[in-house]
Amino acid sequence: MAYEAVIGLEVHAQLLTESKIFCSCSTQFGASPNTHVCPICLGMPGVLPVLNKRVVEFAMKMALATNCQINPYSVFARKNYFYPDLPKGYQISQYEHPLAEYGWVEIEVNGQKKRIGITRIHMEEDAGKLIHDPHKPVSYVDFNRTGVPLIEIVSEPDIRSPEEAVAYLKKLRSILRYLEICDGNMEEGSFRCDANISLRPVGSEAFGVKTELKNMNSFKHVQRALAYEIERQKAILEEGGSIIQETRLWDEAKGVTRSMRGKEEAHDYRYFPDPDLVPVVVDEAWIEAVRNTLPELPDEKKERFIKEYNLPSYDAEVLTTSRELADYFESVVKACANPKMVSNWIMSELLGKLNQEKKEIGECPITPEQLGELLALIEKGTISGKIAKTVFEEMYATGKSPAQIVKEKGLVQITDEATLRKIAEKIIREHPKEVEQYRAGKEKLLGFFVGQMMKETKGKANPQLANKIFKELLCVTEN
């Protein structure tokens, strides 16, 4: 029997506010343990939480950017459960009345576009963090993260493969970063997800029994964990077994999911409206004010890049993955009006180097103006593409301008035809065997002769001119 996966994702995004959701403590990451805390986020008796207005506006931005309906009335609720990193014994979240509902984003996988529905977006506070001692049976708790604002984005069960899940996550992360409301750092936990997955026979409308996957802190982990779970559930069903509803952890080291807790241990959170917080009331004027602050979003920017710069869809997709990268591209185009050439260099040379060093475009030592200047030198014929790669490496290492490097190293391209013709004649005299083979029809040897020219001139010969000269000389028949 053929099965299909039914996947829904619950994404938590940590908001980039300076202070926490219900108090004025700092949200800065990496501070010494338990230094960004106060009686409010520690849940001391008699304290009164006060909602951070910026949190609501950031959540509204994400709701509008994902085509959600913002509810005029939403309520904070207490989600009751006990865990050592939850100082109040409950988490302030939203339940029956969330901020936003009924949205969608569009993804593209293997050239096929698909809408993934968003059930709801709600606001909540984060819990603290447990640090387990690897040498002793002791755990430490750091409450710095307690009360840091989150939005939870819950998808519809519209995802059918690990690839679609990753595409959806990348789209959400890209939107959050364009809006500048979340840094999207999965390793630091500011962008994380849980996945609900089940299998059902192809053509069936009924859902199968689901498992929940946790502990996935990269796109690669999400893809591998879902792929493993699909195969695990498939094997059980094909053998006539039943899937157990449970929470499972992804073990990256072993490449397997492991059972964490079963259905019988699931919590009854006993939600009820938080008596210390008034309902959130949002009117149309506030919604429009927030809408007016939205930037050009990834999908819009991609379409504009295709139309305005005549770029292929793939190039536009890559260049708009982040707002910073898109801005970098457009700045380079101002200095070198050849968008496709700019795109090629950014995607191959620049991103290749940054990925190798695990750096973001904001950490790039080459400014857009410098890269544009380098590409303009190629366009003018001052240097060849091959020499440009050498200059690029030097620029990346030193931060020097391309003109300075070309001058210091004497890399100006040789474009004098008489000079190159003399060198070509010498090469032809020194390789009679290859000349004979070329004239006998082995035209691929033209590359050999041009290569010899580049070797002789240390890469400075204009390749187009070298090709032209050799074609002329090699076509000359002997008397």
Buried (B, 14 or more C-beta within 10 A) or exposed (E): EEBBBBBBBBBBBBBBBEBBBBBEBBBEBEEEBBEBBBEBBBBEEEBEBEBBEBBBBBBBBBBBBBBBEBBEEBBBBBBBEEEEBBBBEBBBBBBEBBBBBEBBBEBBBEEEEBEBBBBBBBBBBBBBBEEEEEEEEEEEBBBBBBBBBBBBBBBBBBBBBBBBBBBBBBBBBBBBBBBEBBBBBBEEBBBBBBBBBBBBEEEEEEEBBBBBBBBBBEBEBBBBBBBBBBEBBBEBBEEEEEBEBBBBBBEBEEEBBEEBEEEEEEEEBEBEBBEEBEEBEBEEEBBEEBBEEBEEBBBEBBEBBBEEBEBEEEBBBBBBBBBBBBBBBBBBBEBBEBBEBBBEBBBEBBBEBBEEEEEEBEEBEBBBBBBBBBBBBBEEEBBBEBBBBBBBEBBBEEEBBBBEBBEEEEBBBBBEEEEBBEBBEEBBEEBEEBBEBBBEEEEEBBEBBBBBBBEBBEBBBBBEBBBBBBEEBBEEEEE
